[in-house]
Amino acid sequence: MAKKKHRLLKVVVVGAGVAGVAYAVARKQRPGPCIAAGGPEERILVKDQENLSGLGLIMQNLAGEFVKSPAKLALMDTMNVSVAIEPTDQPDTAITMTFSDGYLVIEPGAVASPDIKIMCDIESLLQMAGMGTGLAALKFLASPEGQQMFNKFMAGEIRIEGLAAHPVGMLKFSSFLAPSPV
């Protein structure tokens, strides 16, 4: 009985060591983020421009301003997530923003299975975009507007699907939309 336990312990230790080595090798072989060619304005692509809603145009203009910042461009190079934004008060104005390989593709409508789906009213969406990240977000949540947004979230008026499956993608998306520090 003691030999079986000792042998099992050896197998577990050796297996963990092999797994650790395999992980380290795979991590070294993983390519770095892809740097997109072209200028910042060429990195935002719009599908079906004539059918893009007002929300899509707002997000296109915001993203156009954000990519002028080298920090936002560097963040965009690391993003690989699709985010569908569906306003509850105007569902026909839904858009999908897909970040991949340093590019952003904005298209009208919500794609079939986005990584993250945000459903809220447009006012809450604009508040979320302006609240910042880190300490700025905590300060915002302590304000009356932040408390109102938190209450909407708890009441189900603001829903974010895919947050548990893609927390890093959501964090990067919110960092991309957050105002740049002055």
C-alpha positions in Angstrom: 0.0 0.0 0.0 2.8 2.4 0.9 4.6 1.6 -2.4 1.4 2.4 -4.4 1.1 5.8 -2.7 4.8 6.5 -3.2 4.5 5.6 -6.9 1.4 7.7 -7.3 3.2 10.7 -5.7 6.1 10.2 -8.1 3.7 10.2 -11.1 2.0 13.3 -9.9 5.2 15.2 -9.3 6.7 14.1 -12.6 3.4 15.0 -14.4 3.3 18.4 -12.8 6.9 19.0 -13.9 6.3 17.9 -17.5 3.1 20.1 -17.6 5.1 23.1 -16.3 7.8 22.6 -18.9 5.2 22.2 -21.6 3.5 25.5 -20.5 6.8 27.4 -20.4 7.7 26.2 -23.9 4.3 27.0 -25.3 4.4 30.4 -23.8 7.8 31.2 -25.4 6.5 30.0 -28.8 3.3 32.1 -28.6 3.6 35.1 -31.0 3.4 38.6 -29.6 0.6 41.0 -30.4 0.2 41.8 -34.1 1.0 45.4 -35.0 -1.4 46.6 -37.6 0.0 48.3 -40.7 -1.1 51.8 -41.6 -2.0 54.9 -39.7 -4.4 55.1 -36.8 -7.3 56.2 -38.9 -6.9 53.2 -41.1 -7.3 50.8 -38.2 -11.0 51.5 -37.8 -13.1 49.7 -40.4 -16.9 50.2 -40.8 -19.0 47.5 -42.4 -22.2 48.6 -44.1 -21.6 52.4 -43.5 -25.0 53.4 -44.9 -26.9 51.3 -42.4 -24.8 52.3 -39.4 -27.0 53.9 -36.6 -26.4 57.0 -34.6 -24.8 54.9 -31.9 -22.5 53.4 -34.4 -21.5 56.8 -35.7 -20.9 58.0 -32.1 -18.7 55.0 -31.4 -16.8 55.4 -34.7 -16.0 59.1 -33.8 -15.0 58.2 -30.3 -12.7 55.4 -31.5 -11.3 57.8 -34.1 -10.3 60.2 -31.3 -9.0 57.4 -29.1 -6.6 55.9 -31.7 -4.8 59.2 -31.8 -3.3 58.3 -28.4 -0.3 55.9 -28.6 -1.4 54.2 -25.3 -4.9 53.4 -26.8 -3.2 52.1 -30.0 -0.9 49.9 -27.9 -4.0 48.6 -26.0 -5.9 48.0 -29.2 -2.9 45.9 -30.5 -3.5 43.4 -27.6 -7.3 43.2 -27.8 -9.1 40.3 -29.4 -12.8 40.5 -28.4 -16.2 41.2 -30.0 -18.6 43.4 -28.1 -22.2 43.8 -29.1 -24.0 46.9 -27.7 -27.7 46.7 -27.7 -29.6 49.7 -26.4 -32.8 48.6 -24.6 -34.6 51.8 -25.5 -33.7 51.6 -29.2 -32.9 47.9 -30.1 -32.7 48.7 -33.9 -29.6 50.8 -33.2 -27.5 47.9 -32.0 -23.9 47.7 -33.1 -21.0 45.2 -32.8 -17.4 46.3 -32.2 -14.8 43.6 -33.0 -11.2 44.1 -32.0 -8.7 41.9 -33.6 -5.0 42.1 -34.7 -4.9 45.9 -33.9 -8.0 46.7 -36.0 -11.5 47.7 -34.9 -14.5 46.7 -37.1 -17.8 48.4 -36.4 -20.9 46.9 -37.9 -24.6 47.5 -37.5 -26.6 45.0 -35.6 -25.6 42.5 -33.0 -23.7 39.5 -34.3 -24.9 36.0 -33.5 -22.6 35.1 -30.6 -20.4 38.0 -29.5 -17.9 37.5 -26.7 -19.5 40.2 -24.6 -23.0 41.7 -25.0 -24.0 44.9 -23.3 -27.7 45.7 -22.9 -28.7 49.0 -21.4 -30.1 52.4 -22.3 -27.9 54.8 -24.3 -27.6 57.2 -21.3 -26.1 54.5 -19.1 -23.8 53.4 -22.0 -22.4 56.9 -22.3 -22.0 57.1 -18.5 -20.1 53.8 -18.5 -17.8 55.1 -21.3 -17.0 58.2 -19.3 -16.5 56.7 -15.9 -12.9 55.7 -16.4 -11.1 52.8 -14.8 -9.4 52.0 -11.5 -9.7 54.7 -8.9 -11.7 56.9 -11.3 -14.3 54.2 -11.6 -14.5 53.8 -7.8 -14.9 57.5 -7.4 -17.7 57.5 -10.0 -19.5 54.6 -8.3 -19.4 56.6 -5.0 -21.1 59.5 -6.7 -25.0 59.8 -6.9 -24.8 59.0 -10.7 -22.7 56.0 -10.0 -25.1 54.8 -7.3 -27.9 55.2 -9.8 -26.0 53.1 -12.3 -25.2 50.4 -9.7 -28.9 50.3 -8.8 -29.8 49.8 -12.5 -27.3 47.0 -12.8 -28.7 45.3 -9.7 -32.3 45.7 -11.0 -31.3 44.1 -14.3 -31.8 47.3 -16.4 -28.1 47.0 -17.3 -27.0 43.6 -18.4 -23.6 42.4 -19.5 -23.5 38.9 -20.9 -20.1 37.2 -21.3 -18.4 39.1 -18.5 -17.6 36.0 -16.5 -16.2 34.2 -19.6 -14.2 37.2 -20.9 -13.2 39.4 -17.9 -9.9 40.5 -19.5 -11.6 41.4 -22.7 -14.2 43.5 -20.8 -11.5 45.2 -18.8 -9.5 46.1 -22.0 -12.7 47.3 -23.7 -13.6 49.5 -20.8 -10.0 50.8 -20.7 -10.2 51.6 -24.4 -13.5 53.6 -23.9 -12.2 55.3 -20.7 -11.1 58.9 -21.2 -7.3 59.2 -21.5 -5.6 60.8 -18.5 -4.6 64.4 -19.2 
